[in-house]
Amino acid sequence: MPERLSNGVCSLHPGVDRLTHSVFIHFDKNGAVKRARFARSVIRSAHRLTYKQAYAILKSAPGDQLSKRLHVAWELASLLRRKRFEHGSLDLDFPDVKVWLDEGGKPVRLERVENDESHQLIEEFMLAANEAVARELKNRAVPTIYRVHEDPDPDKLAEYREFVLSFNYKVGDLTNRGEIQRLLASIRGKPEEQALKIGLLKSLKRARYFSQPLGHYGLAKPNYLHFTSPIRRYADLIVHRALAQHDGKRGPRIDMSQVASIAEHISTTERIAADAEIESVRMKKLEFFQRQLDERNPQIFRAAIVDVRNYGLAVELPDALITGLVHVSSLADDFYLFEPARRQLIGRRSRKRFSIGDEVRVFVVRVDAFKRQVDFAIASEAPMKTGRGKGQPRNTSDVGRNRR
């Protein structure tokens, strides 16, 4: 949308009236929906908070009226979140990395953004609104666009299970949703968490838009759509028009043939846009590391070893969310031999070992923007053991095959 609309008349500003389409949901004390109402409304925002500001308020004792209301909102959101996972929703949230640019568009800093309580509060209320609208339009048989995530292919899950076993985790039949939830809980906070979550995502089907409510596997919801972001997603705008049609208001009439065609088209454009966003962020990260090389002052990063091969160590930087290679030739303090049964590099003289799950400190030594690759070197003489006891794989030809 033009900025005059997206940041102007369609954007909330404190103390300014804005026309909205609101969902009013009444919950009981257990977080169950008692009733929902939909109405054209006028909203006047009282405050505009950043996520950091909201998080700071939630982490402090309730004081003024704003703080008290935010704490009450989180009390409900945390209840909804707990119930959602109890009903089978999968915790596939990832931290994000924001690339800060200077006035010339050059990357100057990487900032890790956690999915903390301030983000989770907004997420739960958006999910509740999306589900309520989906349920209403389905019950009224109003043509609209649903967000669907179909059940995964059992063969893909079986293949992923072999990948998980290579990290020495005990895991059962992953066609059982509860088994996936137990796995996600067991890897939380571990060095290999992101690698295993990415592997799981690649074994699941991709969410898409469709003209029928086929359900959402990841969220464990039978009816779901996108309603809350009509400024940035066309699917949400179609849903708003469907609600207006349902309310008997004037607006474009939508028939099922149009809905099916639009759903297919925006599913395609969404994939293209998502891939472009991922690629652009990765390119800026590579540019950030290249600038460090050019300035001859590379920053030292925490890293976790997520794979070990005869040619080196695959390391993941949690503060940059990027994976690179520490080539065995850069381990100059000893001659390292690959132990395939344990997936370790072992120093022939020192017997020093590098294993999956070890934490190390690294700095950048090479960037290949064309191949989208970055190489690192170890900054410390020995790996920092995590002490978590998991993560060392057994011998299998399937290690790493689902990384991409």
Phi, psi and omega per residue, in radians:
M1 nan 2.629 3.035
P2 -1.011 2.569 -3.064
E3 -1.075 -0.520 3.107
R4 -1.053 -0.534 3.095
L5 -1.527 -0.904 -3.014
S6 -1.128 -0.712 3.132
N7 -1.821 0.036 -3.126
G8 -1.967 -1.822 -2.988
V9 -1.185 -0.318 3.122
C10 -1.745 0.092 -3.081
S11 -1.998 2.492 -3.135
L12 -1.341 2.372 3.047
H13 -2.338 2.436 -3.114
P14 -0.991 2.303 3.068
G15 1.345 0.163 -3.103
V16 -2.056 2.299 3.106
D17 -1.240 2.401 3.086
R18 -2.379 2.454 3.081
L19 -1.398 2.311 -3.061
T20 -2.430 2.903 2.947
H21 -2.010 1.944 -2.961
S22 -1.833 2.619 3.003
V23 -1.995 2.090 3.106
F24 -1.828 1.984 -3.078
I25 -2.036 2.278 3.076
H26 -1.843 2.170 3.129
F27 -1.901 2.619 2.986
D28 -1.493 -3.115 -3.046
K29 -1.157 -0.292 3.127
N30 -1.668 0.052 3.117
G31 1.520 0.152 3.105
A32 -1.483 2.502 3.137
V33 -1.283 2.145 3.074
K34 -1.534 -0.774 3.112
R35 -2.848 2.795 3.118
A36 -2.398 2.512 -3.135
R37 -2.317 2.534 -3.087
F38 -2.166 2.324 -3.068
A39 -2.720 2.586 2.911
R40 -1.243 2.375 -3.022
S41 -2.565 2.991 3.014
V42 -2.072 2.242 -3.123
I43 -2.085 2.451 3.029
R44 -2.130 1.879 -3.121
S45 -1.156 2.357 3.126
A46 -1.558 -0.608 -3.107
H47 -2.522 2.680 3.022
R48 -2.174 1.994 -3.064
L49 -2.008 2.521 2.925
T50 -1.378 2.879 3.093
Y51 -1.078 -0.647 3.131
K52 -1.134 -0.704 3.114
Q53 -1.142 -0.767 3.134
A54 -1.112 -0.704 3.139
Y55 -1.104 -0.729 3.122
A56 -1.086 -0.687 3.108
I57 -1.144 -0.758 -3.125
L58 -1.141 -0.469 -3.125
K59 -1.552 -0.033 3.101
S60 -1.947 2.872 -3.140
A61 -1.204 2.515 3.119
P62 -1.017 2.340 -3.139
G63 -2.230 -1.527 -3.125
D64 -1.351 -3.124 -3.069
Q65 -1.077 -0.705 3.117
L66 -1.051 -0.827 -3.126
S67 -1.078 -0.748 -3.133
K68 -1.100 -0.753 -3.131
R69 -1.154 -0.665 3.138
L70 -1.165 -0.668 3.110
H71 -1.165 -0.679 3.087
V72 -1.134 -0.717 3.117
A73 -1.064 -0.734 3.131
W74 -1.193 -0.579 3.092
E75 -1.032 -0.757 3.101
L76 -1.239 -0.784 -3.106
A77 -1.059 -0.720 -3.137
S78 -1.173 -0.581 3.064
L79 -1.148 -0.797 3.116
L80 -1.091 -0.686 -3.131
R81 -1.142 -0.765 3.128
R82 -1.094 -0.757 3.125
K83 -1.121 -0.655 -3.120
R84 -1.083 -0.762 3.130
F85 -1.265 -0.553 3.061
E86 -1.110 -0.534 -3.130
H87 -1.533 0.075 3.009
G88 1.947 0.016 3.128
S89 -1.098 2.524 -3.098
L90 -1.700 2.334 3.133
D91 -1.495 1.535 -3.110
L92 -1.913 0.370 -3.138
D93 -1.209 2.487 3.075
F94 -2.095 2.605 2.890
P95 -1.179 2.885 3.132
D96 -2.154 2.843 3.058
V97 -2.162 2.148 3.100
K98 -1.657 2.257 3.115
V99 -1.706 2.017 3.122
W100 -1.525 2.309 -3.097
L101 -1.981 2.623 3.022
D102 -1.467 -3.059 -3.078
E103 -1.100 -0.415 3.125
G104 -1.593 0.090 3.127
G105 1.462 0.207 3.137
K106 -1.567 2.402 -3.128
P107 -1.266 2.295 -3.110
V108 -2.084 -0.314 -3.086
R109 -2.785 2.545 3.020
L110 -1.944 2.290 -3.130
E111 -2.176 2.127 3.095
R112 -1.362 2.257 -3.131
V113 -1.976 2.020 -3.102
E114 -1.488 2.639 3.043
N115 -1.494 1.251 -3.046
D116 -1.517 -2.975 -3.040
E117 -1.067 -0.559 3.140
S118 -1.145 -0.686 3.079
H119 -1.238 -0.713 -3.103
Q120 -1.140 -0.603 3.113
L121 -1.047 -0.880 3.127
I122 -1.102 -0.735 -3.100
E123 -1.026 -0.816 -3.074
E124 -1.135 -0.684 3.139
F125 -1.247 -0.596 3.061
M126 -1.166 -0.735 3.101
L127 -1.063 -0.735 -3.133
A128 -1.107 -0.753 3.128
A129 -1.153 -0.782 3.133
N130 -1.039 -0.756 -3.124
E131 -1.189 -0.687 3.140
A132 -1.110 -0.743 3.126
V133 -1.163 -0.723 3.120
A134 -1.054 -0.762 -3.136
R135 -1.115 -0.722 -3.119
E136 -1.149 -0.841 -3.100
L137 -1.192 -0.601 3.079
K138 -1.151 -0.795 -3.129
N139 -1.111 -0.536 -3.133
R140 -1.579 -0.026 3.140
A141 0.984 0.681 3.096
V142 -1.578 2.179 3.122
P143 -1.034 2.288 3.122
T144 -2.785 -3.116 -3.130
I145 -1.876 2.163 3.125
Y146 -1.765 2.702 3.003
R147 -1.703 2.039 -3.051
V148 -2.098 2.577 3.083
H149 -2.449 1.781 -2.996
E150 -1.361 2.804 -3.135
D151 -1.023 2.524 -3.098
P152 -1.263 2.803 3.063
D153 -1.301 2.152 -3.133
P154 -0.975 -0.607 3.129
D155 -1.138 -0.664 3.104
K156 -1.141 -0.700 3.122
L157 -1.175 -0.648 3.105
A158 -1.125 -0.694 3.102
E159 -1.133 -0.743 3.113
Y160 -1.131 -0.629 3.130
R161 -1.024 -0.702 3.108
E162 -1.104 -0.646 3.086
F163 -1.108 -0.761 3.131
V164 -1.113 -0.739 -3.139
L165 -1.058 -0.510 3.137
S166 -1.147 -0.321 3.075
F167 -1.642 0.169 3.059
N168 1.198 0.509 3.015
Y169 -1.641 2.458 3.034
K170 -1.451 2.140 -3.091
V171 -2.531 2.434 -3.115
G172 -1.675 -2.498 -3.100
D173 -1.344 1.958 -3.062
L174 -1.381 -0.052 2.972
T175 -1.281 -0.217 3.015
N176 -1.510 1.996 -3.081
R177 -0.971 -0.674 -3.138
G178 -1.065 -0.566 3.122
E179 -1.198 -0.654 3.073
I180 -1.133 -0.725 3.119
Q181 -1.082 -0.723 3.122
R182 -1.124 -0.682 3.104
L183 -1.105 -0.811 -3.125
L184 -1.071 -0.640 3.106
A185 -1.185 -0.646 -3.070
S186 -1.282 -0.436 -3.113
I187 -1.672 -0.055 -3.077
R188 -1.064 2.187 3.114
G189 1.463 -0.034 -3.125
K190 -1.502 2.719 -3.132
P191 -1.012 -0.553 -3.080
E192 -1.592 0.129 -3.061
E193 -0.993 -0.857 -3.061
Q194 -1.149 -0.720 3.140
A195 -1.072 -0.710 -3.126
L196 -1.280 -0.616 3.093
K197 -1.179 -0.721 3.103
I198 -1.097 -0.718 3.089
G199 -1.057 -0.694 3.112
L200 -1.146 -0.787 3.140
L201 -1.016 -0.661 -3.129
K202 -1.274 -0.338 3.094
S203 -1.534 -0.234 3.094
L204 -1.592 2.783 3.048
K205 -1.302 2.772 -3.114
R206 -1.497 2.331 3.080
A207 -1.112 2.583 -3.098
R208 -2.631 3.052 3.067
Y209 -1.717 2.482 -3.088
F210 -2.654 2.788 -3.065
S211 -1.470 -0.109 3.141
Q212 -2.178 2.575 -3.140
P213 -1.406 1.536 -3.109
L214 -1.495 -0.035 -3.127
G215 1.609 2.888 -3.125
H216 -2.201 1.884 -3.056
Y217 -1.091 -0.849 -3.072
G218 -1.081 -0.668 3.141
L219 -1.563 -0.169 -3.110
A220 1.002 0.808 3.136
K221 -2.152 2.324 -3.132
P222 -1.280 -0.501 -3.127
N223 -2.298 2.186 -3.110
Y224 -2.717 2.540 3.043
L225 -2.684 3.132 3.110
H226 -1.892 2.075 -3.083
F227 -2.175 -0.492 -2.837
T228 -1.465 -0.114 -3.064
S229 -2.299 1.055 -3.107
P230 -1.188 -0.256 3.112
I231 -1.248 -0.668 -3.001
R232 -1.957 -0.117 3.126
R233 -2.296 2.257 -3.118
Y234 -1.201 -0.553 3.110
A235 -1.003 -0.733 -3.141
D236 -1.130 -0.631 3.123
L237 -1.146 -0.694 3.071
I238 -1.082 -0.711 3.126
V239 -1.125 -0.703 3.095
H240 -1.085 -0.698 3.097
R241 -1.140 -0.663 3.115
A242 -1.127 -0.700 3.091
L243 -1.117 -0.713 3.107
A244 -1.104 -0.703 3.094
Q245 -1.110 -0.705 3.111
H246 -1.106 -0.637 -3.127
D247 -1.400 -0.045 -3.133
G248 1.396 0.248 3.129
K249 -1.435 2.827 3.080
R250 -1.236 2.592 3.129
G251 2.829 2.995 -3.140
P252 -1.050 2.289 3.075
R253 -1.387 2.413 -3.077
I254 -2.081 2.227 3.046
D255 -1.930 2.941 -3.008
M256 -1.112 -0.628 -3.140
S257 -1.132 -0.677 3.076
Q258 -1.113 -0.767 -3.101
V259 -1.043 -0.816 -3.113
A260 -1.073 -0.744 -3.124
S261 -1.174 -0.767 3.140
I262 -1.131 -0.737 -3.128
A263 -1.036 -0.762 3.136
E264 -1.133 -0.729 -3.101
H265 -1.153 -0.833 -3.071
I266 -1.294 -0.377 2.999
S267 -1.132 -0.702 3.118
T268 -1.182 -0.828 -3.114
T269 -1.168 -0.550 3.085
E270 -1.102 -0.770 3.125
R271 -1.086 -0.734 3.137
I272 -1.102 -0.789 -3.121
A273 -1.148 -0.727 3.141
A274 -1.111 -0.764 3.124
D275 -1.116 -0.679 3.128
A276 -1.155 -0.683 3.126
E277 -1.133 -0.798 3.121
I278 -1.038 -0.767 -3.107
E279 -1.171 -0.708 -3.115
S280 -1.170 -0.696 3.108
V281 -1.138 -0.746 3.124
R282 -1.086 -0.709 3.130
M283 -1.103 -0.685 3.113
K284 -1.190 -0.597 3.065
K285 -1.128 -0.780 3.116
L286 -1.087 -0.672 3.100
E287 -1.127 -0.657 3.095
F288 -1.054 -0.812 -3.137
F289 -1.207 -0.609 3.099
Q290 -1.121 -0.668 3.113
R291 -1.118 -0.611 3.092
Q292 -1.143 -0.684 3.077
L293 -1.124 -0.777 -3.111
D294 -1.092 -0.627 -3.125
E295 -1.477 -0.047 3.109
R296 0.958 0.603 3.119
N297 -2.484 1.082 -3.062
P298 -1.165 2.433 3.119
Q299 -1.363 2.543 3.085
I300 -1.603 2.270 -3.093
F301 -2.046 2.587 2.915
R302 -1.218 2.513 3.116
A303 -2.581 2.695 3.071
A304 -2.075 2.387 3.073
I305 -1.355 2.087 -3.095
V306 -1.924 -0.151 3.050
D307 -2.837 2.622 3.117
V308 -2.270 2.238 3.104
R309 -2.259 3.044 -3.123
N310 -1.172 -0.359 -3.108
Y311 -1.712 -0.066 3.099
G312 2.685 -2.878 -3.054
L313 -1.996 2.249 2.966
A314 -1.512 2.122 -3.097
V315 -2.102 2.568 3.123
E316 -2.082 2.279 -3.132
L317 -1.686 1.880 -3.070
P318 -1.146 -0.445 -3.134
D319 -1.515 -0.145 3.093
A320 -2.129 -0.215 -3.102
L321 0.874 0.958 3.088
I322 -2.453 2.555 -3.139
T323 -1.960 2.395 3.128
G324 -2.514 -3.084 -3.061
L325 -2.017 2.324 2.881
V326 -1.742 1.806 -3.060
H327 -1.228 2.505 -3.088
V328 -1.039 -0.486 -3.139
S329 -1.178 -0.341 3.129
S330 -1.461 -0.158 3.107
L331 -1.498 1.398 -2.922
A332 -1.482 -0.117 -3.079
D333 -1.381 -0.171 -3.106
D334 -2.873 3.012 3.007
F335 -1.747 2.059 -3.003
Y336 -1.758 2.349 3.115
L337 -1.894 2.517 -3.133
F338 -1.554 2.210 3.064
E339 -1.832 1.715 -3.020
P340 -1.156 -0.557 -3.087
A341 -1.121 -0.598 -3.121
R342 -1.905 -0.009 -3.095
R343 0.922 1.047 -3.141
Q344 -2.317 2.652 2.872
L345 -1.805 2.214 -3.032
I346 -2.144 2.222 3.101
G347 -1.182 2.243 -3.067
R348 -1.149 -0.630 -3.121
R349 -1.599 -0.868 -3.032
S350 -1.480 -0.331 -3.035
R351 1.120 0.288 3.051
K352 -1.108 2.467 -3.052
R353 -2.143 2.430 2.977
F354 -2.013 2.130 -3.055
S355 -2.263 2.771 3.022
I356 -1.045 2.326 -3.120
G357 1.771 -0.288 3.083
D358 -1.197 2.553 3.034
E359 -1.806 2.364 -3.130
V360 -2.348 2.944 3.014
R361 -1.946 2.337 -3.046
V362 -2.340 2.816 2.984
F363 -2.404 2.720 -3.049
V364 -1.310 2.461 3.097
V365 -2.207 -0.307 -3.136
R366 -2.787 2.455 3.076
V367 -2.251 2.246 3.054
D368 -2.071 1.639 -3.076
A369 -1.129 -0.580 -3.117
F370 -1.140 -0.774 3.139
K371 -1.525 -0.051 -3.117
R372 1.051 0.751 -3.089
Q373 -2.168 2.625 3.069
V374 -2.408 2.380 3.115
D375 -1.936 2.535 3.135
F376 -2.172 2.926 3.003
A377 -2.269 2.675 -3.138
I378 -1.276 2.290 -3.136
A379 -1.584 -0.421 3.128
S380 -1.909 2.869 -3.055
E381 -1.378 -0.383 -3.075
A382 -2.464 2.625 3.085
P383 -1.187 2.568 3.079
M384 -1.608 1.955 -3.099
K385 -1.188 2.447 -3.123
T386 -1.412 -0.451 -3.125
G387 1.283 0.275 -3.076
R388 -1.623 -0.258 3.007
G389 1.418 -0.248 -3.141
K390 -1.860 3.023 2.953
G391 1.803 -0.196 3.121
Q392 -1.537 2.062 -3.023
P393 -1.414 2.789 2.995
R394 -1.637 3.014 -3.076
N395 -1.253 2.118 3.103
T396 -2.799 2.524 3.136
S397 -1.327 -0.126 -3.078
D398 -1.564 -0.081 -3.084
V399 -1.028 2.204 3.014
G400 1.379 -0.037 -3.024
R401 -1.272 -0.297 -3.135
N402 -1.755 0.222 -3.099
R403 -1.083 -0.560 -3.139
R404 -2.630 nan nan
